[in-house]
Amino acid sequence: MTQEMALIRQSMRTPRAAALAGIIFALLMITSHLLVWFSIPSNPLGPAAAVVNHSKIISVALSFQSFAGIAFLWFIGVVRDRVGELEDRFFATIFLGSGLLYVAMVFATGAIAGGILTVLGKGLEGLIASGTYALGREQIQSMHVYAAKMAGVFMISTSTISLQARIVPRWLVFLGYALAAIHLLIIGSIEWIPLAFPVWVLLFSLYVLLANLVEAA
């Protein structure tokens, strides 16, 4: 196999890998969010017994969340490889930094939630009486807000890079800008916002995958 043929095959595999990683991330993260929403009361001061009763479902959701983070890291890597020499250093730095911070926030949130779940399984009274349960819930909510803001920055940088490199159509770029503005400005007042980012990544990934299949046909 000549070097040119190897490069051609690599250029075809890269967007597919990015698309598959993005799709896996989106599906796992959406499923995780939905499982948590249906299992945990929205009020931090609400009955903690509901959390204990759905502990297995929540554990599955946290497991999905961890694998989603891994898939997202893969998505970041292959998107950067796809852009290649067209990558702008300024936006690439923001793209990489916001993506890594988003994953860190997701993992930290999962770690706190897992710790609370473990302690709740050993007894409710002391944890609730001390206010630790409510504090932990508020910490999780706050970290979700910061993660959403990092997701907004990631969408801005990814959309800008994609616009420059012409990876995706303009409507998907402008959708990313719009959702990023919502993430940055009004994240705390709209309940469905955490789903917007994985849905955008899903659309982005599906377009890249379909476009690559059309090119390969």
N, CA and C of each residue as an Amber inpcrd file, in Angstrom:
protein
   651
   0.8480000  -1.2020000   0.0000000   0.0000000   0.0000000   0.0000000
   0.8800000   1.2470000   0.0000000   0.6320000   2.1410000  -0.9270000
   1.4170000   3.3590000  -1.0010000   1.0220000   4.2990000   0.1230000
   1.8860000   5.2800000   0.3650000   1.6110000   6.2660000   1.4150000
   0.3620000   7.0720000   1.1040000   0.1450000   7.3760000  -0.1870000
  -1.0250000   8.1540000  -0.5800000  -2.3180000   7.3980000  -0.2790000
  -2.3460000   6.0840000  -0.5870000  -3.5320000   5.2700000  -0.3150000
  -3.8010000   5.1770000   1.1820000  -2.7290000   5.0890000   1.9650000
  -2.8850000   5.0150000   3.4200000  -3.4880000   6.2960000   3.9690000
  -3.0370000   7.4340000   3.4290000  -3.5870000   8.7110000   3.8690000
  -5.0520000   8.8480000   3.4880000  -5.4150000   8.3530000   2.2970000
  -6.8100000   8.4180000   1.8630000  -7.6930000   7.5840000   2.7790000
  -7.2440000   6.3870000   3.1080000  -8.0390000   5.5310000   3.9980000
  -8.1670000   6.1470000   5.3850000  -7.0840000   6.7550000   5.8580000
  -7.1230000   7.3960000   7.1710000  -8.0970000   8.5690000   7.1770000
  -8.0940000   9.3550000   6.0930000  -8.9960000  10.5050000   6.0210000
 -10.4520000  10.0650000   5.9620000 -10.7200000   8.8590000   5.4790000
 -12.0880000   8.3500000   5.4350000 -12.5120000   7.7760000   6.7790000
 -11.5590000   7.1640000   7.4970000 -11.8970000   6.5590000   8.7870000
 -12.1000000   7.5940000   9.8700000 -11.3700000   8.7090000   9.8100000
 -11.4120000   9.7000000  10.8760000 -12.7990000  10.2870000  11.1050000
 -13.4950000  10.7950000  10.0740000 -14.8350000  11.3300000  10.3280000
 -15.8110000  10.2650000  10.8030000 -15.6410000   9.0260000  10.3490000
 -16.5130000   7.9620000  10.8310000 -16.3050000   7.7300000  12.3220000
 -15.0470000   7.7320000  12.7290000 -14.7460000   7.5460000  14.1500000
 -15.3130000   8.6890000  14.9770000 -15.1860000   9.9170000  14.4560000
 -15.7380000  11.0730000  15.1590000 -17.2430000  10.9660000  15.2800000
 -17.8970000  10.5680000  14.1940000 -19.3500000  10.4630000  14.1920000
 -19.8220000   9.3850000  15.1510000 -19.1910000   8.2270000  15.1160000
 -19.6010000   7.1350000  16.0000000 -19.3920000   7.5010000  17.4620000
 -18.2660000   8.1480000  17.7720000 -18.0030000   8.5660000  19.1490000
 -19.0310000   9.5930000  19.6090000 -19.3670000  10.5400000  18.7210000
 -20.3630000  11.5480000  19.0640000 -21.7380000  10.9460000  19.2740000
 -22.1040000   9.9790000  18.4380000 -23.4090000   9.3340000  18.5750000
 -23.4820000   8.5540000  19.8800000 -22.4210000   7.8190000  20.2020000
 -22.3920000   7.0650000  21.4610000 -22.5080000   8.0010000  22.6550000
 -21.7410000   9.0940000  22.6350000 -21.8210000  10.0760000  23.7130000
 -23.2380000  10.6080000  23.8660000 -23.8390000  11.0250000  22.7630000
 -25.1590000  11.6390000  22.8130000 -26.2050000  10.6780000  23.3580000
 -26.2200000   9.4530000  22.8480000 -27.2290000   8.4890000  23.2830000
 -27.0670000   8.1300000  24.7550000 -25.8220000   7.9360000  25.1930000
 -25.5850000   7.5930000  26.6000000 -25.9440000   8.7580000  27.5210000
 -25.5770000   9.9790000  27.1250000 -25.8360000  11.1330000  27.9770000
 -27.3380000  11.4390000  28.0490000 -28.0280000  11.3400000  26.9250000
 -29.4720000  11.5730000  26.9330000 -30.1740000  10.5340000  27.8000000
 -29.7910000   9.2760000  27.6460000 -30.3860000   8.2180000  28.4610000
 -30.1100000   8.4370000  29.9400000 -28.8900000   8.8340000  30.2670000
 -28.5240000   9.0890000  31.6610000 -29.3660000  10.2060000  32.2590000
 -29.5170000  11.3090000  31.5110000 -30.3180000  12.4300000  32.0020000
 -31.7750000  12.0170000  32.2430000 -32.3310000  11.2710000  31.3080000
 -33.7310000  10.8670000  31.4360000 -33.9370000   9.9280000  32.6190000
 -33.0130000   8.9920000  32.8280000 -33.1200000   8.0790000  33.9630000
 -33.0570000   8.8400000  35.2880000 -32.1650000   9.8090000  35.3610000
 -32.0390000  10.5980000  36.5930000 -33.2810000  11.4370000  36.8250000
 -33.7990000  12.0620000  35.7840000 -34.9930000  12.9080000  35.9240000
 -36.1860000  12.1160000  36.4360000 -36.3600000  10.8930000  35.9520000
 -37.5050000  10.0820000  36.3430000 -37.3100000   9.3980000  37.6970000
 -36.0840000   9.4390000  38.2310000 -35.7910000   8.6980000  39.4540000
 -35.5690000   9.5800000  40.6760000 -35.1700000  10.8330000  40.4730000
 -34.8110000  11.7060000  41.5880000 -35.7740000  12.8800000  41.6450000
 -36.3180000  13.1950000  42.8190000 -37.1840000  14.3800000  42.9420000
 -36.3970000  15.6490000  42.6490000 -37.0380000  16.5940000  41.9730000
 -36.3410000  17.8180000  41.5700000 -35.9790000  18.6940000  42.7570000
 -36.7500000  18.6160000  43.8390000 -36.4960000  19.4330000  45.0270000
 -35.3900000  18.7980000  45.8750000 -34.2610000  19.4830000  46.1150000
 -33.1930000  18.9280000  46.9490000 -33.6450000  18.6020000  48.3620000
 -34.6870000  19.2750000  48.8230000 -35.2070000  19.0290000  50.1690000
 -36.3460000  18.0160000  50.1630000 -36.5920000  17.4250000  49.0100000
 -37.6650000  16.4430000  48.8960000 -37.2750000  15.1210000  49.5340000
 -38.1530000  14.1300000  49.4510000 -37.9100000  12.8530000  50.1170000
 -36.7190000  12.1020000  49.5430000 -35.7220000  11.8500000  50.4080000
 -34.5330000  11.1210000  49.9570000 -34.8300000   9.6490000  49.7600000
 -35.9270000   9.1750000  50.3600000 -36.2780000   7.7680000  50.2040000
 -36.5210000   7.4140000  48.7400000 -37.0000000   8.3870000  47.9480000
 -37.2210000   8.1440000  46.5210000 -35.9120000   7.8340000  45.8050000
 -34.8330000   8.4510000  46.2470000 -33.5190000   8.1890000  45.6580000
 -33.0760000   6.7750000  45.9780000 -33.2720000   6.3650000  47.2240000
 -32.8780000   5.0240000  47.6430000 -33.6790000   3.9640000  46.8880000
 -34.9590000   4.2160000  46.7000000 -35.8260000   3.2540000  46.0180000
 -35.4370000   3.0610000  44.5610000 -34.8090000   4.0680000  43.9850000
 -34.4020000   3.9850000  42.5750000 -32.8730000   3.9290000  42.4520000
 -32.2080000   3.4270000  43.4780000 -30.7440000   3.4430000  43.5030000
 -30.1260000   2.6600000  42.3480000 -30.7300000   1.5310000  41.9680000
 -30.1660000   0.7360000  40.8730000 -30.2650000   1.4840000  39.5500000
 -31.3970000   2.1370000  39.3290000 -31.5630000   2.9060000  38.0880000
 -30.5700000   4.0610000  38.0370000 -30.4000000   4.7330000  39.1870000
 -29.4650000   5.8620000  39.2360000 -28.0370000   5.3840000  39.0100000
 -27.6950000   4.2160000  39.5560000 -26.3520000   3.6650000  39.3460000
 -26.1000000   3.3830000  37.8700000 -27.1240000   2.8680000  37.1860000
 -26.9980000   2.6300000  35.7470000 -26.8000000   3.9570000  35.0100000
 -27.5530000   4.9730000  35.4220000 -27.4260000   6.2890000  34.7890000
 -26.0210000   6.8530000  34.9760000 -25.4680000   6.7020000  36.1720000
 -24.1090000   7.1890000  36.4340000 -23.0740000   6.4140000  35.6220000
 -23.3220000   5.1270000  35.4430000 -22.4180000   4.3210000  34.6170000
 -22.4630000   4.7800000  33.1650000 -23.6680000   5.0380000  32.6590000
 -23.8030000   5.5590000  31.2980000 -23.0680000   6.8910000  31.1600000
 -23.1550000   7.7110000  32.1940000 -22.5330000   9.0300000  32.1620000
 -21.0240000   8.9270000  32.0580000 -20.4330000   7.9700000  32.7750000
 -18.9750000   7.8140000  32.7250000 -18.5130000   7.3640000  31.3490000
 -19.2320000   6.4260000  30.7410000 -18.8630000   5.9800000  29.3960000
 -19.1100000   7.0730000  28.3640000 -20.1340000   7.9010000  28.6110000
 -20.3890000   9.0310000  27.7190000 -19.2060000   9.9980000  27.7310000
 -18.6290000  10.2310000  28.9080000 -17.4590000  11.1010000  29.0110000
 -16.2780000  10.5720000  28.2170000 -16.0800000   9.2450000  28.2830000
 -14.9830000   8.6310000  27.5140000 -15.2210000   8.7970000  26.0120000
 -16.4650000   8.5660000  25.5850000 -16.7940000   8.7220000  24.1650000
 -16.5970000  10.1710000  23.7190000 -16.9010000  11.1130000  24.6050000
 -16.7450000  12.5200000  24.2590000 -15.2740000  12.8770000  24.0680000
 -14.4040000  12.3310000  24.8980000 -12.9730000  12.5560000  24.7190000
 -12.5110000  12.0360000  23.3630000 -13.0160000  10.8830000  22.9710000
 -12.6850000  10.3270000  21.6540000 -13.2050000  11.2360000  20.5480000
 -14.4030000  11.7610000  20.7420000 -15.0000000  12.6830000  19.7810000
 -14.1230000  13.9180000  19.6040000 -13.6230000  14.4730000  20.6980000
 -12.7470000  15.6380000  20.6270000 -11.4900000  15.3220000  19.8100000
 -10.8960000  14.1770000  20.1060000  -9.6470000  13.8120000  19.4450000
  -9.7960000  13.6390000  17.9440000 -10.8320000  12.9410000  17.5290000
 -10.9620000  12.6760000  16.0990000 -11.4590000  13.9070000  15.3320000
 -12.2040000  14.7920000  15.9790000 -12.5940000  16.0380000  15.3170000
 -11.3560000  16.8960000  15.0600000 -10.4690000  16.9850000  16.0540000
  -9.2310000  17.7420000  15.8560000  -8.3880000  17.1350000  14.7380000
  -8.3480000  15.8040000  14.6810000  -7.5850000  15.1380000  13.6350000
  -8.2050000  15.4040000  12.2670000  -9.5420000  15.4710000  12.2260000
 -10.2560000  15.7270000  10.9780000  -9.9510000  17.1250000  10.4500000
  -9.9450000  18.0950000  11.3530000  -9.6770000  19.4810000  10.9380000
  -8.2400000  19.6230000  10.4460000  -7.3050000  18.9890000  11.1600000
  -5.9090000  18.9480000  10.7270000  -5.2510000  20.3120000  10.6360000
  -4.6420000  20.6040000   9.4830000  -3.8960000  21.8410000   9.3110000
  -4.7950000  23.0710000   9.2440000  -6.0910000  22.8760000   9.0410000
  -7.0140000  24.0070000   8.9890000  -7.3520000  24.5360000  10.3740000
  -6.8840000  23.8550000  11.4000000  -7.2280000  24.2090000  12.7750000
  -6.6490000  25.5710000  13.1650000  -7.4940000  26.4400000  13.6840000
  -7.0700000  27.7360000  14.2030000  -6.6040000  27.5560000  15.6450000
  -5.4020000  28.0110000  15.9710000  -4.8380000  27.7390000  17.2960000
  -5.6710000  28.3440000  18.4200000  -6.1990000  29.5460000  18.1880000
  -6.9830000  30.2130000  19.2260000  -8.2390000  29.4120000  19.5500000
  -9.0430000  29.1230000  18.5080000 -10.2820000  28.3910000  18.7430000
 -10.0100000  26.9320000  19.1120000  -8.8990000  26.3870000  18.6380000
  -8.5540000  25.0140000  18.9930000  -8.2610000  24.8960000  20.4890000
  -7.6120000  25.9260000  21.0390000  -7.3210000  25.9240000  22.4740000
  -8.6070000  25.9910000  23.2930000  -9.5310000  26.8580000  22.8680000
 -10.8200000  26.9660000  23.5560000 -11.6260000  25.6790000  23.3840000
 -11.5870000  25.1260000  22.1800000 -12.2850000  23.8770000  21.8810000
 -11.8100000  22.7550000  22.8030000 -10.5020000  22.5870000  22.8950000
  -9.9390000  21.5150000  23.7130000 -10.1660000  21.7750000  25.2010000
  -9.9050000  23.0300000  25.6380000 -10.0490000  23.3520000  27.0580000
 -11.4750000  23.2120000  27.5540000 -12.4410000  23.7270000  26.7950000
 -13.8390000  23.6370000  27.2220000 -14.3250000  22.1960000  27.2010000
 -13.8730000  21.4200000  26.2260000 -14.2650000  20.0170000  26.1660000
 -13.7470000  19.2300000  27.3550000 -12.4900000  19.4600000  27.7190000
 -11.9150000  18.7550000  28.8600000 -12.5710000  19.1830000  30.1770000
 -12.8590000  20.4830000  30.3100000 -13.5350000  20.9590000  31.5140000
 -14.9530000  20.3950000  31.6030000 -15.6220000  20.2710000  30.4730000
 -16.9670000  19.6870000  30.4770000 -16.9250000  18.2540000  30.9900000
 -15.9920000  17.4730000  30.4710000 -15.8650000  16.0870000  30.9200000
 -15.5060000  16.0220000  32.4020000 -14.6180000  16.9130000  32.8450000
 -14.2400000  16.9340000  34.2620000 -15.4450000  17.2330000  35.1460000
 -16.2790000  18.2000000  34.7300000 -17.4860000  18.5240000  35.4890000
 -18.4570000  17.3460000  35.5240000 -18.6100000  16.6740000  34.4040000
 -19.5080000  15.5160000  34.3370000 -19.0260000  14.4170000  35.2680000
 -17.7330000  14.1380000  35.2440000 -17.1830000  13.0960000  36.1110000
 -17.2840000  13.4830000  37.5880000 -17.0110000  14.7570000  37.8910000
 -17.0960000  15.2080000  39.2810000 -18.5300000  15.1260000  39.7920000
 -19.4880000  15.5000000  38.9440000 -20.8920000  15.3920000  39.3180000
 -21.2790000  13.9500000  39.5850000 -20.8270000  13.0600000  38.7180000
 -21.1100000  11.6420000  38.9120000 -20.4820000  11.1010000  40.1800000
 -19.2730000  11.5650000  40.5110000 -18.6070000  11.1090000  41.7270000
 -19.3610000  11.5430000  42.9780000 -19.8200000  12.7920000  42.9870000
 -20.5950000  13.2890000  44.1340000 -21.9090000  12.5320000  44.2630000
 -22.5930000  12.3460000  43.1370000 -23.8610000  11.6230000  43.1640000
 -23.6670000  10.1830000  43.6220000 -22.6060000   9.5470000  43.1590000
 -22.3280000   8.1810000  43.5860000 -22.0320000   8.0850000  45.0730000
 -21.3030000   9.0780000  45.5920000 -21.0140000   9.0970000  47.0300000
 -22.2740000   9.2600000  47.8630000 -23.1360000  10.1850000  47.4320000
 -24.4020000  10.3880000  48.1440000 -25.2460000   9.1190000  48.1110000
 -25.2880000   8.4660000  46.9650000 -26.0780000   7.2410000  46.8130000
 -25.5630000   6.1380000  47.7330000 -24.2440000   6.0220000  47.8440000
 -23.6590000   5.0000000  48.7140000 -23.9900000   5.2580000  50.1750000
 -23.8670000   6.5180000  50.5920000 -24.1480000   6.8620000  51.9860000
 -25.6330000   6.6970000  52.2980000 -26.4960000   7.0690000  51.3670000
 -27.9340000   6.9070000  51.5750000 -28.3010000   5.4440000  51.7680000
 -27.5840000   4.5610000  51.0930000 -27.8680000   3.1390000  51.2290000
 -27.5490000   2.5920000  52.6030000 -26.7510000   3.3230000  53.3830000
 -26.3760000   2.8750000  54.7320000 -27.2280000   3.4980000  55.8250000
 -28.0950000   4.4500000  55.4760000 -28.9720000   5.0630000  56.4660000
 -29.3270000   6.4770000  56.0890000 -30.6070000   6.8280000  56.2160000
 -31.0860000   8.1320000  55.7990000 -31.0220000   9.1850000  56.8820000
 -31.2830000   8.7870000  58.1230000 -31.5550000   9.7650000  59.1700000
 -30.4150000  10.7380000  59.3850000 -29.2160000  10.2150000  59.6210000
 -28.0880000  11.0950000  59.9300000 -27.7230000  12.0010000  58.7840000
 -27.7730000  11.4610000  57.5760000 -27.3910000  12.2440000  56.4040000
 -28.3670000  13.3900000  56.1660000 -29.6530000  13.1190000  56.3140000
 -30.6570000  14.1470000  56.0810000 -30.6620000  15.1690000  57.2080000
 -30.5590000  14.7060000  58.4510000 -30.5910000  15.6130000  59.6000000
 -29.4340000  16.5980000  59.5770000 -28.2920000  16.1680000  59.1110000
 -27.1150000  17.0460000  59.0870000 -27.1480000  18.0310000  57.9220000
 -28.0560000  17.8400000  57.0010000 -28.1230000  18.7170000  55.8330000
 -27.1540000  18.3270000  54.7330000 -26.4420000  17.2260000  54.9210000
 -25.4470000  16.8070000  53.9260000 -26.1000000  16.4120000  52.6120000
 -27.2560000  15.7690000  52.6950000 -27.9570000  15.3500000  51.4820000
 -28.3600000  16.5690000  50.6450000 -28.9760000  17.5580000  51.2900000
 -29.3980000  18.7650000  50.5730000 -28.1940000  19.5080000  50.0010000
 -27.0930000  19.5740000  50.7840000 -25.8840000  20.2430000  50.3140000
 -25.3130000  19.5310000  49.0910000 -25.2890000  18.2020000  49.1470000
 -24.7760000  17.4440000  48.0130000 -25.6130000  17.6490000  46.7660000
 -26.9320000  17.6910000  46.9380000 -27.8170000  17.9350000  45.7950000
 -27.5800000  19.3110000  45.1990000 -27.3930000  20.3140000  46.0450000
 -27.1400000  21.6620000  45.5450000 -25.7960000  21.7400000  44.8350000
 -24.7950000  21.0050000  45.3300000 -23.4850000  20.9770000  44.6700000
 -23.6020000  20.3610000  43.2780000 -24.3850000  19.3090000  43.1810000
 -24.5870000  18.6630000  41.8880000 -25.2710000  19.6190000  40.9200000
 -26.2920000  20.3360000  41.4060000 -26.9850000  21.2980000  40.5550000
 -26.0410000  22.3920000  40.0740000 -25.2020000  22.8850000  40.9780000
 -24.2610000  23.9470000  40.6120000 -23.2510000  23.4590000  39.5760000
 -22.7630000  22.2340000  39.7530000 -21.7870000  21.6960000  38.8110000
 -22.4280000  21.4420000  37.4480000 -23.7130000  21.1000000  37.4410000
 -24.4190000  20.9500000  36.1710000 -24.4640000  22.2880000  35.4230000
 -24.6480000  23.3740000  36.1690000 -24.6790000  24.7040000  35.5520000
 -23.3230000  25.0220000  34.9220000 -22.2380000  24.7650000  35.6630000
 -20.9020000  25.0280000  35.1280000 -20.5910000  24.1260000  33.9300000
 -21.0300000  22.8640000  34.0040000 -20.8150000  21.9520000  32.8770000
 -21.5650000  22.4470000  31.6450000 -22.7770000  22.9490000  31.8580000
 -23.5690000  23.4740000  30.7410000 -22.8920000  24.6910000  30.1120000
 -22.2930000  25.5400000  30.9370000 -21.5940000  26.7090000  30.4020000
 -20.3700000  26.2800000  29.5860000 -19.6520000  25.2680000  30.0520000
 -18.5350000  24.7510000  29.2760000 -19.0230000  24.1190000  27.9800000
 -20.1890000  23.4780000  28.0250000 -20.7710000  22.9280000  26.7970000
 -21.0900000  24.0510000  25.8200000 -21.5720000  25.1890000  26.3370000
 -21.8430000  26.3330000  25.4810000 -20.5900000  26.8610000  24.8140000
 -19.5100000  26.9810000  25.5810000 -18.2370000  27.4350000  25.0120000
 -17.7390000  26.4320000  23.9700000 -17.9090000  25.1470000  24.2630000
 -17.4850000  24.1040000  23.3190000 -18.2600000  24.2130000  22.0120000
 -19.5720000  24.4660000  22.0960000 -20.3710000  24.5980000  20.8770000
 -19.9490000  25.8190000  20.0570000 -19.6140000  26.9200000  20.7370000
 -19.1640000  28.1160000  20.0160000 -17.8580000  27.8340000  19.2680000
 -16.9030000  27.2460000  19.9640000 -15.6010000  26.9890000  19.3400000
 -15.7160000  25.9350000  18.2410000 -16.5010000  24.8760000  18.5020000
 -16.6700000  23.8280000  17.4900000 -17.3850000  24.3690000  16.2580000
 -18.4070000  25.1790000  16.4780000 -19.1380000  25.7580000  15.3520000
 -18.2420000  26.6720000  14.5240000 -17.4120000  27.4570000  15.1970000
 -16.5130000  28.3650000  14.4820000 -15.4740000  27.5890000  13.6750000
 -14.8950000  26.5630000  14.2860000 -13.9220000  25.7350000  13.5780000
 -14.5720000  25.0250000  12.4000000 -15.7920000  24.5150000  12.6160000
 -16.5100000  23.8050000  11.5580000 -16.8640000  24.7450000  10.4180000
 -17.1830000  25.9870000  10.7470000 -17.5060000  26.9730000   9.7140000
 -16.2770000  27.2880000   8.8680000 -15.1310000  27.4200000   9.5300000
 -13.8930000  27.7200000   8.8170000 -13.4570000  26.5490000   7.9390000
 -13.5770000  25.3200000   8.4950000 -13.1290000  24.1280000   7.7660000
 -14.2150000  23.5460000   6.8690000 -15.4450000  24.0790000   6.9670000
 -16.5780000  23.6260000   6.1560000 -16.8620000  22.1390000   6.3460000
 -16.8890000  21.7270000   7.6110000 -17.1660000  20.3270000   7.9400000
 -18.6530000  20.0440000   7.9060000 -19.4530000  20.9850000   8.3920000
 -20.9030000  20.8120000   8.4900000 -21.5910000  22.0180000   7.8510000
 -22.8790000  21.9140000   7.5200000 -23.5960000  23.0460000   6.8950000
 -23.8010000  24.2060000   7.8560000 -24.1180000  25.3550000   7.2970000
 -24.2580000  26.5760000   8.0960000 -25.4050000  26.4880000   9.1020000
 -26.4950000  25.8060000   8.7580000 -27.6310000  25.7510000   9.6800000
 -27.2460000  25.0590000  10.9740000 -26.3660000  24.0420000  10.8770000
 -25.9240000  23.3470000  12.0740000 -24.9780000  24.2190000  12.8990000
 -24.1760000  25.0300000  12.2030000 -23.2910000  25.9710000  12.8810000
 -24.0970000  27.0130000  13.6470000 -25.0870000  27.6040000  12.9930000
 -25.8940000  28.6390000  13.6330000 -26.7610000  28.0630000  14.7560000
 -27.1980000  26.8220000  14.6020000 -27.9100000  26.1590000  15.6950000
 -26.9960000  26.0090000  16.9060000 -25.7390000  25.6830000  16.6400000
 -24.7760000  25.5850000  17.7350000 -24.5780000  26.9100000  18.4460000
 -24.4950000  27.9930000  17.6830000 -24.3690000  29.3240000  18.2860000
 -25.5880000  29.6610000  19.1440000 -26.7860000  29.3540000  18.6380000
 -28.0160000  29.6690000  19.3730000 -28.0980000  28.8790000  20.6730000
 -27.8290000  27.5880000  20.6010000 -27.8760000  26.7580000  21.8090000
 -26.7750000  27.1540000  22.7930000 -25.6240000  27.5690000  22.2680000
 -24.5370000  28.0170000  23.1400000 -24.9500000  29.2550000  23.9210000
 -25.6380000  30.1880000  23.2470000 -26.1020000  31.3960000  23.9260000
 -27.0780000  31.0530000  25.0420000 -27.9560000  30.0800000  24.7850000
 -28.9040000  29.6570000  25.8170000 -28.1650000  29.0290000  26.9950000
 -27.1720000  28.1980000  26.6980000 -26.3940000  27.5620000  27.7600000
 -25.6680000  28.5930000  28.6270000 -25.1530000  29.6170000  27.9930000
 -24.3570000  30.5980000  28.7210000 -25.2060000  31.6060000  29.4930000
 -26.4070000  31.8810000  29.0140000 -27.1880000  32.9810000  29.5810000
 -28.3390000  32.5390000  30.4760000 -29.0570000  31.4690000  30.0950000
 -30.2790000  31.1450000  30.8420000 -30.3530000  29.6700000  31.2100000
 -29.2240000  29.0770000  31.5360000 -29.2040000  27.6510000  31.8260000
 -30.0690000  27.2880000  33.0250000 -30.1230000  28.1170000  34.0510000
 -30.8020000  27.7350000  35.2810000 -32.3100000  27.7770000  35.2200000
 -32.8710000  28.3900000  34.1930000 -34.3160000  28.5980000  34.1600000
 -35.0540000  27.6780000  33.1930000 -34.3630000  26.8360000  32.4490000
 -35.0000000  25.9310000  31.4970000 -34.5730000  24.5000000  31.8140000
 -35.5430000  23.6490000  32.1080000 -35.2350000  22.3050000  32.6010000
 -34.6090000  21.4150000  31.5400000 -34.9900000  21.5920000  30.2640000
 -34.5310000  20.6790000  29.2250000 -33.1480000  21.0290000  28.6660000
 -32.5580000  22.1020000  29.1250000 -31.2730000  22.5490000  28.5730000
 -30.1870000  21.4670000  28.6000000 -30.0440000  20.6670000  29.6780000
 -28.9800000  19.6520000  29.6570000 -29.0750000  18.6760000  28.4870000
 -30.2630000  18.5290000  27.9010000 -30.4190000  17.6310000  26.7600000
 -30.0060000  18.2820000  25.4430000 -29.9660000  19.6080000  25.3990000
 -29.7090000  20.3110000  24.1400000 -28.3070000  20.0190000  23.6060000
 -27.3170000  19.9830000  24.4880000 -25.9420000  19.7670000  24.0350000
 -25.7500000  18.3830000  23.4250000 -26.1290000  17.2870000  24.1060000
 -25.9710000  15.9810000  23.4510000 -26.8010000  15.8380000  22.1790000
 -27.9650000  16.4760000  22.1080000 -28.7630000  16.4290000  20.8790000
 -28.0200000  17.1230000  19.7430000 -27.3710000  18.2670000  20.0380000
 -26.5950000  18.9670000  19.0090000 -25.4100000  18.1180000  18.5490000
 -24.7260000  17.4930000  19.4930000 -23.6110000  16.6080000  19.1270000
 -24.1200000  15.4430000  18.2800000 -25.3140000  14.9360000  18.6000000
 -25.8990000  13.8500000  17.8150000 -26.1680000  14.2960000  16.3770000
 -26.7540000  15.4730000  16.2030000 -27.0030000  15.9930000  14.8630000
 -25.6990000  16.2050000  14.1010000 -24.7160000  16.7810000  14.7740000
 -23.3940000  17.0200000  14.1880000 -22.7870000  15.7030000  13.7110000
 -22.8410000  14.6970000  14.5740000 -22.2200000  13.4050000  14.2770000
 -22.9420000  12.6700000  13.1630000 -24.2860000  12.7230000  13.1810000
 -25.0530000  12.0620000  12.1270000 -24.7710000  12.6830000  10.7650000
 -24.6500000  14.0120000  10.7240000 -24.3450000  14.6620000   9.4490000
 -22.9650000  14.2350000   8.9470000 -21.9730000  14.2450000   9.8260000
 -20.6160000  13.8660000   9.4240000 -20.5920000  12.4170000   8.9310000
 -21.2990000  11.5310000   9.6440000 -21.3270000  10.1220000   9.2540000
 -21.9920000   9.9370000   7.8960000 -23.1510000  10.5530000   7.6930000
 -23.8650000  10.4120000   6.4220000 -23.0830000  11.0320000   5.2650000
 -22.4720000  12.2010000   5.5190000 -21.6840000  12.8470000   4.4750000
 -20.4960000  11.9720000   4.0720000 -19.8790000  11.3340000   5.0570000
 -18.7440000  10.4710000   4.7700000 -19.1700000   9.2290000   3.9920000
 -20.3310000   8.6700000   4.3360000 -20.8270000   7.4950000   3.6110000
 -21.1510000   7.8540000   2.1660000 -21.6980000   9.0460000   1.9590000
 -22.0030000   9.4910000   0.5900000 -20.7200000   9.6700000  -0.2040000
 -19.6910000  10.2420000   0.4290000 -18.4180000  10.4380000  -0.2620000
 -17.7500000   9.1150000  -0.6030000 -17.9150000   8.1200000   0.2990000
 -17.2610000   6.8320000   0.0750000 -17.9960000   5.9860000  -0.9510000
 -19.2810000   6.3000000  -1.1990000 -20.0870000   5.4920000  -2.1400000
 -19.6420000   5.7120000  -3.5960000
